[in-house]
Amino acid sequence: MSTVPAAESLRGTQRVRDWIGDRLLLILTLLAALASVVLMALIAWRVFRGASLSWSTFGLGFLTGTTWDATHDVYGAGTLLYGTAVTSVMALLIAGPLGIAIALFLTELAPRWIREVIGPLVEMLAAVPSVVLGLWGILVLGPFAAGHIEPWLNKTLGWIPLFSGDPSSSGVFIAGLILAIMVVPIVASICRELFLAVPHELEDGALALGATRWEMVRGVVLSSSKPGIGAALILGLGRALGEAIAVTQVIGSATAINVSLFAPGDTLASRIASQFQGAGTRLQTSSLFYLAAILLVIGLVTNLIAQLIVRRFEVQRAVG
Amino acid sequence: MASMEQTIDLSGGGRSRRRRLVNKLAEFVATLAALSAVAVLAIVVLSIAKRGAGELSWSFLTEPLPLFGMPGGGIAPLIVGSALLVAIATAIALPLGVLSALFLTEYASRRLASPIQLVFDLMSGLPSVILGVFVFGLLVYGHTQSGVAGGFALSIVMLPLIARSTQETLRLVPEAQRDGALALGASRWRVVTGVVLPSAVGGILTGTVLAIARAAGETAPLLFTTSIYLNSVQWGPRNALPNMPVQIFIWSESADPEDHKRAWATALVLLAFVLATSLLGRAALARSRRKLGQ
């Protein structure tokens, strides 16, 4: 008879423990998720607060000002915005088509065993640390480009101002090349996922109608993945815009806009990386925070656009 | 008869030949693109291996950093420091990432999960130099650089990666397992800790290994948070910790060819670690996904 209440009370403590356990785990996981959201807000808040002194001094004129003069304590982001735009656009022009072509090769062309070798190798390229790639860029790629690629470009396309000027082993051109190497695996791996998701019936249908493989790719694979490819390119662009270390290593450093790609330059991220540590005045530090704030806004906007495209696209695929 | 021949002529005309030519050209370009990416990887890895291997020796791996302008020296402090920084980052990012992922997959409604998911996606897209600036402003400004600050900055790199890979693994745990356990009368937390997590632990660990591979090579988050350090091995995370990425950066900017040699050798050590870890992580990930998928 005495066992019954014991079992009862046992079940009771079990229930209490479950009640506590359930609440505890829920609260714990909820707190962790909230902490991550708070962390993101904290990042934005701290960066903007750091920029406030420079903001109140220069205002929006900071974006167009082309002087960056530490001795007179006058700062502007104009040349850096130009450098960032040129290097990332160049990277995207090279890496975009290349990444899409690689993804097509992996999904439509390569036999299975080649796909399983080359796919991971392309992703390994993304795993190379940027400081290592930058080291290679400044000591191997730079001299090679200055000796072979740049003189050739200068000879054939020298009438375009971008390709005028003397070849140099560090400069905007090398930075664009290094960024392209970083962006290729991003575009390739996202596009590969996209192309794999294209329904096989559509591809087979096009082929059965007598289309060549390329016509099938153009008419079915590429056209149905258009928004996704856009997102992949935007994500690649975001990576190129924000890269600090490798760009700092290879771009040289310039205080004015140089039209020639072979000349040194500077980007938002590379200026932060090269000057933040040694900033002499509070206004200079704050101006570097301002650069970080610009970078933060650009980074958030590009990523937001890409995520929105991806989400809408996924929904579309899921429905249709 | 003549008209019949025309209609069954499938190989025919210049137009068809042109189409096939364009097709061949497109296939050639795609193949070339894939080969060029592999070639770039091979060239980068080989030129680092070639230049770095000559400098590598037992003493290079075990001695303290060279004094300024002096010959010799080693990178023991960098290896220890990098390991400590990654350990600190993992200690912060792993619990936070796993718990967040649990909330997103096991508890949150779709409407609540979606914005939190977006925050993680945005966080993983942040330029890493911003993390360096942020942690400098938060922890270093007015204080000193420290291993804790550097590790914290790296943890922000790892957090979205771990959260995402954990979520993907959790989603692979069959719904039937959860339902079965719930039907047997198990409470929610019992199901999560006793059924869901044990099946997902392999995937979570390999996701963490991949995040470690990524964080170990990050320079920008450490550049303002732990870049002014002593030449000897540092064990205390309250001091700035010497580390491989920052030192490679410093040596690569130096004008001294001796420093370039050291940079190559250190780059080789770092690259070997990063590539080996991410290969290992990838292989393990594929295996654990297959196992869960069955």
Chai-1 contact restraints between the chains, C-beta under 6 A:
chainA,res_idxA,chainB,res_idxB,connection_type,confidence,min_distance_angstrom,max_distance_angstrom,comment,restraint_id
A,D18,B,S187,contact,1.0,0.0,6.0,A-B,restraint_1
A,G21,B,W189,contact,1.0,0.0,6.0,A-B,restraint_2
A,D22,B,S187,contact,1.0,0.0,6.0,A-B,restraint_3
A,D22,B,R188,contact,1.0,0.0,6.0,A-B,restraint_4
A,D22,B,W189,contact,1.0,0.0,6.0,A-B,restraint_5
A,L25,B,W189,contact,1.0,0.0,6.0,A-B,restraint_6
A,L26,B,Y107,contact,1.0,0.0,6.0,A-B,restraint_7
A,L28,B,L99,contact,1.0,0.0,6.0,A-B,restraint_8
A,T29,B,L99,contact,1.0,0.0,6.0,A-B,restraint_9
A,T29,B,L102,contact,1.0,0.0,6.0,A-B,restraint_10
A,T29,B,F103,contact,1.0,0.0,6.0,A-B,restraint_11
A,L30,B,F103,contact,1.0,0.0,6.0,A-B,restraint_12
A,A32,B,L96,contact,1.0,0.0,6.0,A-B,restraint_13
A,A32,B,L99,contact,1.0,0.0,6.0,A-B,restraint_14
A,A32,B,S100,contact,1.0,0.0,6.0,A-B,restraint_15
A,A33,B,S100,contact,1.0,0.0,6.0,A-B,restraint_16
A,A33,B,F103,contact,1.0,0.0,6.0,A-B,restraint_17
A,A33,B,I116,contact,1.0,0.0,6.0,A-B,restraint_18
A,S36,B,S100,contact,1.0,0.0,6.0,A-B,restraint_19
A,V37,B,V119,contact,1.0,0.0,6.0,A-B,restraint_20
A,M40,B,V119,contact,1.0,0.0,6.0,A-B,restraint_21
A,M40,B,M123,contact,1.0,0.0,6.0,A-B,restraint_22
A,I43,B,F134,contact,1.0,0.0,6.0,A-B,restraint_23
A,R46,B,F134,contact,1.0,0.0,6.0,A-B,restraint_24
A,R46,B,G137,contact,1.0,0.0,6.0,A-B,restraint_25
A,R46,B,L138,contact,1.0,0.0,6.0,A-B,restraint_26
A,V47,B,F134,contact,1.0,0.0,6.0,A-B,restraint_27
A,G50,B,G137,contact,1.0,0.0,6.0,A-B,restraint_28
A,L98,B,A33,contact,1.0,0.0,6.0,A-B,restraint_29
A,A101,B,V29,contact,1.0,0.0,6.0,A-B,restraint_30
A,A101,B,A30,contact,1.0,0.0,6.0,A-B,restraint_31
A,A101,B,A33,contact,1.0,0.0,6.0,A-B,restraint_32
A,I102,B,A33,contact,1.0,0.0,6.0,A-B,restraint_33
A,I102,B,A34,contact,1.0,0.0,6.0,A-B,restraint_34
A,I102,B,A37,contact,1.0,0.0,6.0,A-B,restraint_35
A,L104,B,A30,contact,1.0,0.0,6.0,A-B,restraint_36
A,F105,B,A30,contact,1.0,0.0,6.0,A-B,restraint_37
A,F105,B,T31,contact,1.0,0.0,6.0,A-B,restraint_38
A,F105,B,A34,contact,1.0,0.0,6.0,A-B,restraint_39
A,L109,B,E27,contact,1.0,0.0,6.0,A-B,restraint_40
A,L109,B,A30,contact,1.0,0.0,6.0,A-B,restraint_41
A,I118,B,A34,contact,1.0,0.0,6.0,A-B,restraint_42
A,L121,B,V38,contact,1.0,0.0,6.0,A-B,restraint_43
A,L121,B,L41,contact,1.0,0.0,6.0,A-B,restraint_44
A,V122,B,A37,contact,1.0,0.0,6.0,A-B,restraint_45
A,M124,B,L41,contact,1.0,0.0,6.0,A-B,restraint_46
A,L125,B,L41,contact,1.0,0.0,6.0,A-B,restraint_47
A,A127,B,V274,contact,1.0,0.0,6.0,A-B,restraint_48
A,A127,B,S278,contact,1.0,0.0,6.0,A-B,restraint_49
A,P129,B,G217,contact,1.0,0.0,6.0,A-B,restraint_50
A,P129,B,V274,contact,1.0,0.0,6.0,A-B,restraint_51
A,V131,B,T219,contact,1.0,0.0,6.0,A-B,restraint_52
A,V131,B,P245,contact,1.0,0.0,6.0,A-B,restraint_53
A,V131,B,I248,contact,1.0,0.0,6.0,A-B,restraint_54
A,V131,B,F249,contact,1.0,0.0,6.0,A-B,restraint_55
A,V132,B,A267,contact,1.0,0.0,6.0,A-B,restraint_56
A,V132,B,L271,contact,1.0,0.0,6.0,A-B,restraint_57
A,L135,B,S252,contact,1.0,0.0,6.0,A-B,restraint_58
A,L135,B,A263,contact,1.0,0.0,6.0,A-B,restraint_59
A,L135,B,A267,contact,1.0,0.0,6.0,A-B,restraint_60
A,W136,B,V44,contact,1.0,0.0,6.0,A-B,restraint_61
A,V140,B,S47,contact,1.0,0.0,6.0,A-B,restraint_62
A,I181,B,V40,contact,1.0,0.0,6.0,A-B,restraint_63
A,V184,B,A37,contact,1.0,0.0,6.0,A-B,restraint_64
A,T212,B,R19,contact,1.0,0.0,6.0,A-B,restraint_65
A,T212,B,N23,contact,1.0,0.0,6.0,A-B,restraint_66
A,R213,B,N23,contact,1.0,0.0,6.0,A-B,restraint_67
A,W214,B,V22,contact,1.0,0.0,6.0,A-B,restraint_68
A,W214,B,N23,contact,1.0,0.0,6.0,A-B,restraint_69
A,W214,B,A26,contact,1.0,0.0,6.0,A-B,restraint_70
A,G238,B,G125,contact,1.0,0.0,6.0,A-B,restraint_71
A,G242,B,P127,contact,1.0,0.0,6.0,A-B,restraint_72
A,A244,B,V129,contact,1.0,0.0,6.0,A-B,restraint_73
A,A244,B,A220,contact,1.0,0.0,6.0,A-B,restraint_74
A,I245,B,T219,contact,1.0,0.0,6.0,A-B,restraint_75
A,I245,B,A220,contact,1.0,0.0,6.0,A-B,restraint_76
A,Q249,B,S252,contact,1.0,0.0,6.0,A-B,restraint_77
A,A269,B,P127,contact,1.0,0.0,6.0,A-B,restraint_78
A,A269,B,V129,contact,1.0,0.0,6.0,A-B,restraint_79
A,I272,B,V129,contact,1.0,0.0,6.0,A-B,restraint_80
A,A273,B,V129,contact,1.0,0.0,6.0,A-B,restraint_81
A,F276,B,F224,contact,1.0,0.0,6.0,A-B,restraint_82
A,Q277,B,F224,contact,1.0,0.0,6.0,A-B,restraint_83
A,A292,B,I130,contact,1.0,0.0,6.0,A-B,restraint_84
A,A292,B,V133,contact,1.0,0.0,6.0,A-B,restraint_85
A,L295,B,P127,contact,1.0,0.0,6.0,A-B,restraint_86
A,L296,B,I130,contact,1.0,0.0,6.0,A-B,restraint_87
A,G299,B,L126,contact,1.0,0.0,6.0,A-B,restraint_88
A,G299,B,P127,contact,1.0,0.0,6.0,A-B,restraint_89
A,L300,B,L122,contact,1.0,0.0,6.0,A-B,restraint_90
A,N303,B,L122,contact,1.0,0.0,6.0,A-B,restraint_91
A,N303,B,G125,contact,1.0,0.0,6.0,A-B,restraint_92
A,Q307,B,D121,contact,1.0,0.0,6.0,A-B,restraint_93
